[in-house]
Amino acid sequence: MIVNERESRHEHVLQVGRQMMTAARTAPKGKGIDIIEVGMVTDQDIVRLSEEMVRYSEESGMKFLLRDAENLQQAEAVIIIGTAHKVQGLNCAHCGYATCAEKPDAVPCAINTIDVGIAVGSACATAADCRVDSRVMFSAGMAAQRLGYLGDCTCVMAIPISASSKNPFFDRKPKTPVQ
Protein backbone atom coordinates (compact mmCIF):
# COMPACT_ATOMS: atom_id res chain seq x y z
CA MET A 1 0.00 0.00 0.00
CA ILE A 2 1.17 3.52 -0.78
CA VAL A 3 -0.21 6.50 1.12
CA ASN A 4 0.28 9.80 -0.65
CA GLU A 5 0.85 12.68 1.76
CA ARG A 6 -1.54 14.88 -0.22
CA GLU A 7 -4.35 12.40 0.47
CA SER A 8 -3.72 12.17 4.21
CA ARG A 9 -2.71 15.78 4.94
CA HIS A 10 -6.12 17.13 5.91
CA GLU A 11 -6.80 14.40 8.46
CA HIS A 12 -3.31 14.94 9.88
CA VAL A 13 -3.98 18.67 10.30
CA LEU A 14 -7.24 17.91 12.10
CA GLN A 15 -5.41 15.49 14.39
CA VAL A 16 -2.82 18.16 15.17
CA GLY A 17 -5.73 20.52 15.90
CA ARG A 18 -7.03 18.01 18.44
CA GLN A 19 -3.55 17.84 20.01
CA MET A 20 -3.47 21.64 20.15
CA MET A 21 -6.80 21.64 22.01
CA THR A 22 -5.38 19.19 24.52
CA ALA A 23 -2.24 21.32 24.90
CA ALA A 24 -4.41 24.38 25.57
CA ARG A 25 -6.49 22.50 28.11
CA THR A 26 -3.47 21.16 30.01
CA ALA A 27 -1.53 24.45 29.92
CA PRO A 28 -0.71 25.88 33.36
CA LYS A 29 -3.29 28.22 34.88
CA GLY A 30 -2.44 31.35 36.91
CA LYS A 31 -4.51 30.29 39.92
CA GLY A 32 -4.88 26.65 38.99
CA ILE A 33 -8.56 27.07 38.12
CA ASP A 34 -9.56 25.94 34.65
CA ILE A 35 -11.97 28.46 33.15
CA ILE A 36 -10.82 28.36 29.53
CA GLU A 37 -12.87 26.95 26.70
CA VAL A 38 -11.32 25.48 23.57
CA GLY A 39 -12.83 24.50 20.24
CA MET A 40 -11.93 23.67 16.66
CA VAL A 41 -13.69 25.37 13.74
CA THR A 42 -13.77 23.57 10.39
CA ASP A 43 -15.47 23.55 7.00
CA GLN A 44 -18.48 25.89 6.63
CA ASP A 45 -17.94 27.38 10.08
CA ILE A 46 -14.61 28.78 8.84
CA VAL A 47 -16.56 30.48 6.04
CA ARG A 48 -19.02 31.91 8.60
CA LEU A 49 -16.09 33.12 10.69
CA SER A 50 -14.56 34.82 7.64
CA GLU A 51 -17.88 36.47 6.76
CA GLU A 52 -18.22 37.77 10.31
CA MET A 53 -14.74 39.29 10.04
CA VAL A 54 -15.88 41.18 6.92
CA ARG A 55 -18.97 42.45 8.79
CA TYR A 56 -16.78 43.50 11.72
CA SER A 57 -14.48 45.36 9.31
CA GLU A 58 -17.45 47.26 7.88
CA GLU A 59 -18.64 48.23 11.39
CA SER A 60 -15.24 49.13 12.82
CA GLY A 61 -13.40 50.48 9.79
CA MET A 62 -10.43 48.21 10.56
CA LYS A 63 -9.19 47.25 7.09
CA PHE A 64 -6.78 44.51 8.25
CA LEU A 65 -9.86 42.41 9.02
CA LEU A 66 -10.51 42.09 5.28
CA ARG A 67 -7.04 40.66 4.71
CA ASP A 68 -7.41 38.32 7.67
CA ALA A 69 -10.89 37.21 6.53
CA GLU A 70 -9.56 36.19 3.14
CA ASN A 71 -6.48 34.64 4.70
CA LEU A 72 -8.58 32.59 7.12
CA GLN A 73 -10.20 30.76 4.23
CA GLN A 74 -6.86 29.09 3.53
CA ALA A 75 -6.98 27.39 6.94
CA GLU A 76 -7.89 23.74 7.23
CA ALA A 77 -9.03 24.31 10.80
CA VAL A 78 -9.08 27.13 13.34
CA ILE A 79 -8.46 26.54 17.03
CA ILE A 80 -10.32 29.00 19.26
CA ILE A 81 -9.47 29.61 22.90
CA GLY A 82 -11.39 31.87 25.28
CA THR A 83 -12.12 32.38 28.92
CA ALA A 84 -15.17 32.61 31.10
CA HIS A 85 -15.73 36.01 32.71
CA LYS A 86 -14.93 35.16 36.32
CA VAL A 87 -13.02 37.11 38.93
CA GLN A 88 -10.28 35.03 40.54
CA GLY A 89 -10.38 36.87 43.88
CA LEU A 90 -6.63 37.46 44.16
CA ASN A 91 -6.75 41.25 44.62
CA CYS A 92 -3.58 41.35 42.51
CA ALA A 93 -4.38 44.71 40.86
CA HIS A 94 -3.17 43.43 37.47
CA CYS A 95 -6.46 44.67 35.97
CA GLY A 96 -5.79 48.19 37.22
CA TYR A 97 -8.02 48.08 40.27
CA ALA A 98 -6.69 47.55 43.80
CA THR A 99 -9.19 44.83 44.66
CA CYS A 100 -11.49 42.48 42.81
CA ALA A 101 -14.46 44.13 44.54
CA GLU A 102 -13.49 47.52 43.02
CA LYS A 103 -13.15 46.11 39.50
CA PRO A 104 -16.16 46.92 37.28
CA ASP A 105 -17.87 43.90 35.73
CA ALA A 106 -16.93 45.06 32.22
CA VAL A 107 -13.21 44.89 33.04
CA PRO A 108 -11.82 41.38 32.55
CA CYS A 109 -9.81 39.65 35.25
CA ALA A 110 -6.18 39.85 34.12
CA ILE A 111 -5.47 36.33 35.40
CA ASN A 112 -8.12 34.96 33.01
CA THR A 113 -6.53 36.82 30.11
CA ILE A 114 -3.09 35.55 31.08
CA ASP A 115 -4.47 32.00 31.18
CA VAL A 116 -5.71 32.39 27.59
CA GLY A 117 -2.24 33.61 26.57
CA ILE A 118 -0.56 30.62 28.18
CA ALA A 119 -3.02 28.25 26.48
CA VAL A 120 -2.47 29.93 23.10
CA GLY A 121 1.30 29.59 23.51
CA SER A 122 1.01 25.94 24.41
CA ALA A 123 -1.27 25.26 21.42
CA CYS A 124 1.08 27.09 19.02
CA ALA A 125 4.07 25.18 20.37
CA THR A 126 2.22 21.95 19.66
CA ALA A 127 1.52 23.07 16.08
CA ALA A 128 5.20 23.92 15.63
CA ASP A 129 6.29 20.59 17.11
CA CYS A 130 4.07 18.84 14.55
CA ARG A 131 5.32 21.08 11.70
CA VAL A 132 1.87 22.54 11.03
CA ASP A 133 1.68 26.21 10.07
CA SER A 134 -0.21 28.54 12.39
CA ARG A 135 -0.72 32.17 13.32
CA VAL A 136 -2.49 33.77 16.27
CA MET A 137 -5.32 36.05 15.11
CA PHE A 138 -7.12 38.51 17.35
CA SER A 139 -9.41 39.26 14.39
CA ALA A 140 -10.71 35.71 13.94
CA GLY A 141 -10.99 35.35 17.72
CA MET A 142 -13.17 38.45 17.91
CA ALA A 143 -15.36 37.09 15.11
CA ALA A 144 -15.68 33.75 16.94
CA GLN A 145 -16.65 35.64 20.09
CA ARG A 146 -19.26 37.68 18.21
CA LEU A 147 -20.71 34.45 16.74
CA GLY A 148 -20.82 32.81 20.17
CA TYR A 149 -18.66 29.86 19.09
CA LEU A 150 -17.46 29.43 22.70
CA GLY A 151 -20.68 30.45 24.40
CA ASP A 152 -20.29 33.60 26.45
CA CYS A 153 -16.50 33.45 26.60
CA THR A 154 -14.57 36.69 26.41
CA CYS A 155 -11.01 37.32 25.27
CA VAL A 156 -11.26 34.76 22.48
CA MET A 157 -8.16 34.21 20.34
CA ALA A 158 -7.98 32.13 17.17
CA ILE A 159 -5.20 30.04 15.67
CA PRO A 160 -5.73 29.05 12.02
CA ILE A 161 -3.70 25.99 10.98
CA SER A 162 -2.61 24.60 7.65
CA ALA A 163 -0.11 22.26 6.07
CA SER A 164 1.08 23.46 2.70
CA SER A 165 4.38 24.12 1.00
CA LYS A 166 4.36 27.73 2.27
CA ASN A 167 2.75 29.12 5.39
CA PRO A 168 -0.33 31.01 4.11
CA PHE A 169 -0.59 33.10 7.28
CA PHE A 170 2.60 35.14 6.77
CA ASP A 171 3.86 37.47 4.03
CA ARG A 172 0.30 38.73 3.64
CA LYS A 173 -0.61 41.78 1.59
CA PRO A 174 -3.05 44.35 3.03
CA LYS A 175 -6.53 44.23 1.51
CA THR A 176 -8.62 47.21 0.58
CA PRO A 177 -12.36 47.11 0.05
CA VAL A 178 -13.59 46.83 -3.54
CA GLN A 179 -15.37 50.03 -4.59
MIFI-248064 format. One record per atom (N, C-alpha, C): residue in one letter; x, y, z. Coordinates in steps of 0.05 Angstrom, whole numbers, plus 32768, in hexadecimal, padded with zeros to 4 digits. Layout:
BEGIN
<a,<X,Y,Z>>;
...
END
This chain:
BEGIN
<m,<8011,7FE8,8000>>;
<m,<8000,8000,8000>>;
<m,<8012,8019,8000>>;
<i,<8009,802D,7FF1>>;
<i,<8017,8046,7FF0>>;
<i,<8004,805C,7FF9>>;
<v,<800C,806C,800D>>;
<v,<7FFC,8082,8016>>;
<v,<8009,809C,800D>>;
<n,<7FFB,80AA,7FFD>>;
<n,<8006,80C4,7FF3>>;
<n,<8000,80D9,8008>>;
<e,<8014,80E9,800F>>;
<e,<8011,80FE,8023>>;
<e,<7FFA,8111,801D>>;
<r,<7FF6,8117,8004>>;
<r,<7FE1,812A,7FFC>>;
<r,<7FC6,811F,8003>>;
<e,<7FC3,8105,8003>>;
<e,<7FA9,80F8,8009>>;
<e,<7FA4,80F6,8027>>;
<s,<7FB9,80F7,8037>>;
<s,<7FB6,80F3,8054>>;
<s,<7FBA,810D,8064>>;
<r,<7FC2,8122,8056>>;
<r,<7FCA,813C,8063>>;
<r,<7FB3,8148,8073>>;
<h,<7F9C,8149,8068>>;
<h,<7F86,8157,8076>>;
<h,<7F7F,8149,8091>>;
<e,<7F7E,812E,8090>>;
<e,<7F78,8120,80A9>>;
<e,<7F8F,8124,80BD>>;
<h,<7FA7,8126,80B4>>;
<h,<7FBE,812B,80C6>>;
<h,<7FBB,8146,80D3>>;
<v,<7FB4,815B,80C3>>;
<v,<7FB0,8175,80CE>>;
<v,<7F9B,8175,80E3>>;
<l,<7F85,8168,80DE>>;
<l,<7F6F,8166,80F2>>;
<l,<7F79,8158,810B>>;
<q,<7F89,8143,8108>>;
<q,<7F94,8136,8120>>;
<q,<7FA6,8148,8130>>;
<v,<7FB6,8158,8122>>;
<v,<7FC8,816B,812F>>;
<v,<7FB6,8180,813E>>;
<g,<7FA0,8188,8131>>;
<g,<7F8D,819A,813E>>;
<g,<7F83,818F,8158>>;
<r,<7F7D,8175,8158>>;
<r,<7F73,8168,8171>>;
<r,<7F8A,8168,8186>>;
<q,<7FA2,8164,817D>>;
<q,<7FB9,8165,8190>>;
<q,<7FBD,8181,819B>>;
<m,<7FB9,8195,818A>>;
<m,<7FBB,81B1,8193>>;
<m,<7FA5,81B7,81A8>>;
<m,<7F8D,81AC,81A4>>;
<m,<7F78,81B1,81B8>>;
<m,<7F80,81A4,81D3>>;
<t,<7F8C,818D,81D2>>;
<t,<7F94,8180,81EA>>;
<t,<7FAB,8190,81F8>>;
<a,<7FBD,819A,81E7>>;
<a,<7FD3,81AA,81F2>>;
<a,<7FC8,81C3,81FF>>;
<a,<7FB4,81D0,81F3>>;
<a,<7FA8,81E8,81FF>>;
<a,<7F9A,81E1,821A>>;
<r,<7F8C,81CA,821A>>;
<r,<7F7E,81C2,8232>>;
<r,<7F92,81BC,8249>>;
<t,<7FA8,81AF,8243>>;
<t,<7FBB,81A7,8258>>;
<t,<7FCF,81BC,825F>>;
<a,<7FCE,81D3,8251>>;
<a,<7FE1,81E9,8256>>;
<a,<7FDE,81F2,8273>>;
<p,<7FF4,81FC,8280>>;
<p,<7FF2,8206,829B>>;
<p,<7FDE,821D,829D>>;
<k,<7FD1,821F,82B4>>;
<k,<7FBE,8234,82BA>>;
<k,<7FC9,8246,82D0>>;
<g,<7FC4,8260,82CF>>;
<g,<7FCF,8273,82E2>>;
<g,<7FC7,826D,82FF>>;
<k,<7FAF,8264,8303>>;
<k,<7FA6,825E,831E>>;
<k,<7F9F,8240,8321>>;
<g,<7FA4,8232,830B>>;
<g,<7F9E,8215,830C>>;
<g,<7F81,820E,8307>>;
<i,<7F71,8222,8300>>;
<i,<7F55,821D,82FA>>;
<i,<7F51,821E,82DC>>;
<d,<7F45,8209,82D2>>;
<d,<7F41,8207,82B5>>;
<d,<7F27,8214,82AC>>;
<i,<7F29,822C,82A1>>;
<i,<7F11,8239,8297>>;
<i,<7F13,8240,8279>>;
<i,<7F26,8233,826B>>;
<i,<7F28,8237,824F>>;
<i,<7F16,8224,8240>>;
<e,<7F0E,822C,8228>>;
<e,<7EFF,821B,8216>>;
<e,<7F0E,8219,81FC>>;
<v,<7F0E,8202,81F0>>;
<v,<7F1E,81FE,81D7>>;
<v,<7F0C,81EF,81C3>>;
<g,<7F0E,81F7,81AA>>;
<g,<7EFF,81EA,8195>>;
<g,<7F0F,81EA,817B>>;
<m,<7F05,81DA,8168>>;
<m,<7F11,81D9,814D>>;
<m,<7EFB,81DF,8139>>;
<v,<7F01,81F3,8128>>;
<v,<7EEE,81FB,8113>>;
<v,<7EF8,81EF,80F8>>;
<t,<7EE6,81E3,80E9>>;
<t,<7EED,81D7,80D0>>;
<t,<7ED7,81DE,80BB>>;
<d,<7EDE,81D7,80A2>>;
<d,<7ECB,81D7,808C>>;
<d,<7EBA,81F1,808A>>;
<q,<7EA0,81EF,8089>>;
<q,<7E8E,8206,8085>>;
<q,<7E90,821A,809B>>;
<d,<7E97,8211,80B3>>;
<d,<7E99,8224,80CA>>;
<d,<7EB1,8236,80C6>>;
<i,<7EC6,822D,80B7>>;
<i,<7EDC,8240,80B1>>;
<i,<7ED1,8255,809E>>;
<v,<7EC1,824E,808B>>;
<v,<7EB5,8262,8079>>;
<v,<7EA4,8276,8089>>;
<r,<7E94,826C,809B>>;
<r,<7E84,827E,80AC>>;
<r,<7E95,8291,80BC>>;
<l,<7EAB,8286,80C6>>;
<l,<7EBE,8296,80D6>>;
<l,<7ECA,82AC,80C4>>;
<s,<7ED2,82A5,80AC>>;
<s,<7EDD,82B8,8099>>;
<s,<7EC8,82CE,8092>>;
<e,<7EB0,82C6,808D>>;
<e,<7E9A,82D9,8087>>;
<e,<7E95,82EC,809E>>;
<e,<7E97,82E2,80B7>>;
<e,<7E94,82F3,80CE>>;
<e,<7EAA,8308,80D1>>;
<m,<7EC2,82FF,80C8>>;
<m,<7ED9,8312,80C9>>;
<m,<7ED5,8329,80B5>>;
<v,<7EC9,8323,809E>>;
<v,<7EC2,8338,808A>>;
<v,<7EAE,834B,8096>>;
<r,<7E99,8340,80A3>>;
<r,<7E85,8351,80B0>>;
<r,<7E91,8363,80C5>>;
<y,<7EA3,8357,80D5>>;
<y,<7EB0,8366,80EA>>;
<y,<7EC2,837C,80DE>>;
<s,<7ECE,8377,80C8>>;
<s,<7EDE,838B,80BA>>;
<s,<7ECD,83A3,80B1>>;
<e,<7EB5,839C,80A6>>;
<e,<7EA3,83B1,809E>>;
<e,<7E9A,83C2,80B5>>;
<e,<7E95,83B6,80CC>>;
<e,<7E8B,83C5,80E4>>;
<e,<7EA1,83D5,80F0>>;
<s,<7EB9,83CA,80F2>>;
<s,<7ECF,83D7,8100>>;
<s,<7EE2,83E8,80EF>>;
<g,<7EE2,83E3,80D5>>;
<g,<7EF4,83F2,80C4>>;
<g,<7F10,83E6,80C4>>;
<m,<7F15,83D1,80D2>>;
<m,<7F2F,83C4,80D3>>;
<m,<7F34,83B3,80BA>>;
<k,<7F44,83BE,80A8>>;
<k,<7F48,83B1,808E>>;
<k,<7F58,8397,808F>>;
<f,<7F69,8393,80A3>>;
<f,<7F78,837A,80A5>>;
<f,<7F66,8362,80A8>>;
<l,<7F4E,8366,80B2>>;
<l,<7F3B,8350,80B4>>;
<l,<7F34,8344,8099>>;
<l,<7F34,8354,8084>>;
<l,<7F2E,834A,806A>>;
<l,<7F44,8337,8061>>;
<r,<7F5D,833F,8065>>;
<r,<7F73,832D,805E>>;
<r,<7F72,8313,806E>>;
<d,<7F6D,8316,8088>>;
<d,<7F6C,82FE,8099>>;
<d,<7F54,82EC,8092>>;
<a,<7F3E,82F8,808A>>;
<a,<7F26,82E8,8083>>;
<a,<7F2C,82D7,806A>>;
<e,<7F39,82E3,8057>>;
<e,<7F41,82D4,803F>>;
<e,<7F56,82BF,8046>>;
<n,<7F69,82C7,8056>>;
<n,<7F7E,82B5,805E>>;
<n,<7F74,829D,806D>>;
<l,<7F60,82A1,807E>>;
<l,<7F54,828C,808E>>;
<l,<7F49,8275,807D>>;
<q,<7F40,827B,8066>>;
<q,<7F34,8267,8055>>;
<q,<7F49,8253,804A>>;
<q,<7F62,8259,804E>>;
<q,<7F77,8246,8047>>;
<q,<7F7D,8232,805D>>;
<a,<7F70,8236,8074>>;
<a,<7F74,8224,808B>>;
<a,<7F65,820A,8087>>;
<e,<7F70,81F4,8091>>;
<e,<7F62,81DB,8091>>;
<e,<7F52,81D7,80AA>>;
<a,<7F5A,81E6,80BF>>;
<a,<7F4B,81E6,80D8>>;
<a,<7F54,81FF,80E7>>;
<v,<7F44,8208,80FA>>;
<v,<7F4A,821F,810B>>;
<v,<7F45,8217,8128>>;
<i,<7F5A,8218,8138>>;
<i,<7F57,8213,8155>>;
<i,<7F4F,822D,8162>>;
<i,<7F3A,822C,8173>>;
<i,<7F32,8244,8181>>;
<i,<7F34,823F,819F>>;
<i,<7F3E,8253,81AD>>;
<i,<7F43,8250,81CA>>;
<i,<7F38,826A,81D7>>;
<g,<7F27,8266,81EB>>;
<g,<7F1C,827D,81FA>>;
<g,<7F1A,8277,8217>>;
<t,<7F10,828B,8226>>;
<t,<7F0E,8288,8242>>;
<t,<7EF2,8290,824C>>;
<a,<7EE9,8283,8261>>;
<a,<7ED1,828C,826E>>;
<a,<7ED7,82A7,827C>>;
<h,<7EC2,82B6,8281>>;
<h,<7EC5,82D0,828E>>;
<h,<7EC1,82CB,82AC>>;
<k,<7ED7,82C6,82BA>>;
<k,<7ED5,82BF,82D6>>;
<k,<7EED,82CC,82E5>>;
<v,<7EE7,82DA,82FA>>;
<v,<7EFC,82E6,830B>>;
<v,<7F09,82D0,831B>>;
<q,<7F24,82D1,831C>>;
<q,<7F32,82BD,832B>>;
<q,<7F36,82C3,8349>>;
<g,<7F30,82DB,8351>>;
<g,<7F30,82E1,836E>>;
<g,<7F4C,82E4,8379>>;
<l,<7F60,82EB,836A>>;
<l,<7F7B,82ED,8373>>;
<l,<7F83,8309,837D>>;
<n,<7F73,831D,8376>>;
<n,<7F79,8339,837C>>;
<n,<7F95,8340,8374>>;
<c,<7F9D,8337,835C>>;
<c,<7FB8,833B,8352>>;
<c,<7FBD,8356,8345>>;
<a,<7FA8,8364,833E>>;
<a,<7FA8,837E,8331>>;
<a,<7FB3,837E,8315>>;
<h,<7FB7,8366,8309>>;
<h,<7FC1,8365,82ED>>;
<h,<7FAD,8371,82DA>>;
<c,<7F93,8372,82E1>>;
<c,<7F7F,837D,82CF>>;
<c,<7F7E,839C,82D1>>;
<g,<7F8C,83A7,82E5>>;
<g,<7F8C,83C4,82E8>>;
<g,<7F7C,83CD,8300>>;
<y,<7F6F,83BB,830E>>;
<y,<7F60,83C2,8325>>;
<y,<7F6C,83B4,833D>>;
<a,<7F6C,83C1,8354>>;
<a,<7F7A,83B7,836C>>;
<a,<7F6F,839D,8376>>;
<t,<7F55,8399,8374>>;
<t,<7F48,8381,837D>>;
<t,<7F34,8377,8368>>;
<c,<7F2E,835D,836A>>;
<c,<7F1A,8352,8358>>;
<c,<7EFF,835E,835C>>;
<a,<7EF9,8366,8375>>;
<a,<7EDF,8373,837B>>;
<a,<7EDC,838E,836D>>;
<e,<7EF2,839C,8369>>;
<e,<7EF2,83B6,835C>>;
<e,<7EF0,83B4,833E>>;
<k,<7EF8,839D,8333>>;
<k,<7EF9,839A,8316>>;
<k,<7EDD,839A,830A>>;
<p,<7ED7,83AB,82F7>>;
<p,<7EBD,83AA,82EA>>;
<p,<7EB9,8390,82DB>>;
<d,<7EA0,8387,82D8>>;
<d,<7E9B,836E,82CB>>;
<d,<7EA5,836E,82AE>>;
<a,<7EA5,8384,82A1>>;
<a,<7EAD,8385,8284>>;
<a,<7ECC,8382,8281>>;
<v,<7EDB,8385,8296>>;
<v,<7EF8,8382,8295>>;
<v,<7EFF,8365,829A>>;
<p,<7F0D,8358,8287>>;
<p,<7F14,833C,828B>>;
<p,<7F29,8337,82A1>>;
<c,<7F27,8321,82AE>>;
<c,<7F3C,8319,82C1>>;
<c,<7F56,8313,82B1>>;
<a,<7F6B,8320,82B9>>;
<a,<7F84,831D,82AA>>;
<a,<7F8F,8300,82AC>>;
<i,<7F89,82F2,82C2>>;
<i,<7F93,82D7,82C4>>;
<i,<7F85,82C5,82AF>>;
<n,<7F6B,82CA,82A9>>;
<n,<7F5E,82BB,8294>>;
<n,<7F6B,82C0,8279>>;
<t,<7F71,82D9,8274>>;
<t,<7F7D,82E0,825A>>;
<t,<7F99,82D4,8258>>;
<i,<7FA8,82D4,826D>>;
<i,<7FC2,82C7,826E>>;
<i,<7FBF,82A9,8268>>;
<d,<7FAB,829D,8274>>;
<d,<7FA7,8280,8270>>;
<d,<7FA1,827A,8252>>;
<v,<7F93,828B,8245>>;
<v,<7F8E,8288,8228>>;
<v,<7FA8,828A,8219>>;
<g,<7FB9,829D,8220>>;
<g,<7FD3,82A0,8213>>;
<g,<7FE5,8288,8217>>;
<i,<7FE5,827D,822F>>;
<i,<7FF5,8264,8234>>;
<i,<7FEA,824D,8223>>;
<a,<7FD0,824A,8222>>;
<a,<7FC4,8235,8212>>;
<a,<7FCA,8238,81F4>>;
<v,<7FC8,8251,81EA>>;
<v,<7FCF,8257,81CE>>;
<v,<7FEC,824F,81C8>>;
<g,<7FFE,8257,81DA>>;
<g,<801A,8250,81D6>>;
<g,<801F,8232,81D6>>;
<s,<8011,8224,81E7>>;
<s,<8014,8207,81E8>>;
<s,<8009,81FA,81CF>>;
<a,<7FF2,8204,81C5>>;
<a,<7FE7,81F9,81AC>>;
<a,<7FF9,81FF,8194>>;
<c,<8004,8217,8193>>;
<c,<8016,821E,817C>>;
<c,<802F,820E,817D>>;
<a,<8039,8208,8195>>;
<a,<8051,81F8,8197>>;
<a,<804C,81DC,818D>>;
<t,<8034,81D1,8193>>;
<t,<802C,81B7,8189>>;
<t,<802B,81B7,816B>>;
<a,<801F,81CC,815F>>;
<a,<801E,81CD,8142>>;
<a,<803B,81CD,8136>>;
<a,<804C,81DD,8142>>;
<a,<8068,81DE,8139>>;
<a,<8076,81C3,813C>>;
<d,<8072,81B6,8152>>;
<d,<807E,819C,8156>>;
<d,<8075,8188,8141>>;
<c,<805C,818B,8137>>;
<c,<8051,8179,8123>>;
<c,<8056,8183,8107>>;
<r,<8064,8199,8104>>;
<r,<806A,81A6,80EA>>;
<r,<8052,81AD,80DA>>;
<v,<803E,81B8,80E9>>;
<v,<8025,81C3,80DD>>;
<v,<8026,81E1,80DF>>;
<d,<8020,81EF,80C9>>;
<d,<8022,820C,80C9>>;
<d,<800B,8218,80DA>>;
<s,<8010,822E,80E7>>;
<s,<7FFC,823B,80F8>>;
<s,<8002,8259,80FA>>;
<r,<7FEE,8267,8104>>;
<r,<7FF2,8283,810A>>;
<r,<7FDC,828A,811E>>;
<v,<7FE2,829A,8132>>;
<v,<7FCE,82A3,8145>>;
<v,<7FC0,82BC,8139>>;
<m,<7FA5,82BB,813A>>;
<m,<7F96,82D1,812E>>;
<m,<7F81,82DB,8142>>;
<f,<7F86,82F4,814B>>;
<f,<7F72,8302,815B>>;
<f,<7F58,8304,814B>>;
<s,<7F5B,830B,8131>>;
<s,<7F44,8311,8120>>;
<s,<7F30,82F9,811E>>;
<a,<7F3B,82E2,8119>>;
<a,<7F2A,82CA,8117>>;
<a,<7F1F,82C3,8132>>;
<g,<7F2E,82C8,8147>>;
<g,<7F24,82C3,8162>>;
<g,<7F0D,82D5,8169>>;
<m,<7F0F,82EE,8161>>;
<m,<7EF9,8301,8166>>;
<m,<7EE0,82F8,8157>>;
<a,<7EE4,82EF,813E>>;
<a,<7ECD,82E6,812E>>;
<a,<7EC0,82CD,813B>>;
<a,<7ED1,82BB,8145>>;
<a,<7EC6,82A3,8153>>;
<a,<7EB7,82AB,816C>>;
<q,<7EC1,82BF,817A>>;
<q,<7EB3,82C9,8192>>;
<q,<7E98,82D5,818A>>;
<r,<7E98,82E5,8175>>;
<r,<7E7F,82F2,816C>>;
<r,<7E6A,82DD,8163>>;
<l,<7E74,82C6,8158>>;
<l,<7E62,82B1,814F>>;
<l,<7E5A,829E,8166>>;
<g,<7E66,82A1,817D>>;
<g,<7E60,8290,8193>>;
<g,<7E6A,8274,8191>>;
<y,<7E80,8270,8182>>;
<y,<7E8B,8255,817E>>;
<y,<7E94,8248,8198>>;
<l,<7E9B,8258,81AC>>;
<l,<7EA3,824D,81C6>>;
<l,<7E90,8256,81DC>>;
<g,<7E76,8258,81D5>>;
<g,<7E62,8261,81E8>>;
<g,<7E67,827E,81EF>>;
<d,<7E67,8284,8209>>;
<d,<7E6A,82A0,8211>>;
<d,<7E87,82A7,8219>>;
<c,<7E9A,8297,820E>>;
<c,<7EB6,829D,8214>>;
<c,<7EBE,82B9,820A>>;
<t,<7ED1,82C5,8218>>;
<t,<7EDD,82DE,8210>>;
<t,<7EFA,82D9,820B>>;
<c,<7F07,82ED,8200>>;
<c,<7F24,82EA,81F9>>;
<c,<7F29,82D1,81E9>>;
<v,<7F1B,82CE,81D3>>;
<v,<7F1F,82B7,81C2>>;
<v,<7F35,82BD,81AD>>;
<m,<7F47,82AB,81AB>>;
<m,<7F5D,82AC,8197>>;
<m,<7F5A,8294,8184>>;
<a,<7F63,8298,816B>>;
<a,<7F60,8283,8157>>;
<a,<7F7C,827C,814C>>;
<i,<7F7F,8262,8145>>;
<i,<7F98,8259,8139>>;
<i,<7F91,8248,8120>>;
<p,<7F92,8255,8109>>;
<p,<7F8D,8245,80F0>>;
<p,<7FA5,8233,80EC>>;
<i,<7FA0,821B,80E1>>;
<i,<7FB6,8208,80DC>>;
<i,<7FB3,81FD,80BF>>;
<s,<7FCA,81F6,80B4>>;
<s,<7FCC,81EC,8099>>;
<s,<7FE5,81DC,8095>>;
<a,<7FE5,81CB,8081>>;
<a,<7FFE,81BD,8079>>;
<a,<8000,81C0,805B>>;
<s,<8011,81D1,8053>>;
<s,<8016,81D5,8036>>;
<s,<8033,81DB,8032>>;
<s,<803B,81DE,8019>>;
<s,<8058,81E2,8014>>;
<s,<8062,81FD,801E>>;
<k,<8050,8210,8022>>;
<k,<8057,822B,802D>>;
<k,<8042,8233,8041>>;
<n,<804A,823E,8058>>;
<n,<8037,8246,806C>>;
<n,<8025,825D,8061>>;
<p,<800B,8258,805E>>;
<p,<7FF9,826C,8052>>;
<p,<7FF3,8283,8065>>;
<f,<7FFB,8282,807E>>;
<f,<7FF4,8296,8092>>;
<f,<800A,82AB,8096>>;
<f,<801F,82AB,8086>>;
<f,<8034,82BF,8087>>;
<f,<8039,82CA,806C>>;
<d,<8048,82E0,806A>>;
<d,<804D,82ED,8051>>;
<d,<8033,82F5,8043>>;
<r,<8021,8300,8053>>;
<r,<8006,8307,8049>>;
<r,<8005,8324,803F>>;
<k,<7FF7,8329,802B>>;
<k,<7FF4,8344,8020>>;
<k,<7FDA,8350,802C>>;
<p,<7FDB,836A,8032>>;
<p,<7FC3,8377,803D>>;
<p,<7FAD,8377,8027>>;
<k,<7F94,8374,8030>>;
<k,<7F7D,8375,801E>>;
<k,<7F6F,838F,8021>>;
<t,<7F64,8398,800B>>;
<t,<7F54,83B0,800C>>;
<t,<7F38,83A8,8001>>;
<p,<7F23,83B5,800A>>;
<p,<7F09,83AE,8001>>;
<p,<7F06,83B5,7FE3>>;
<v,<7EF6,83A4,7FD5>>;
<v,<7EF0,83A9,7FB9>>;
<v,<7EDB,83BE,7FB7>>;
<q,<7EE0,83D2,7FA7>>;
<q,<7ECD,83E9,7FA4>>;
<q,<7EB8,83E3,7F8F>>;
END
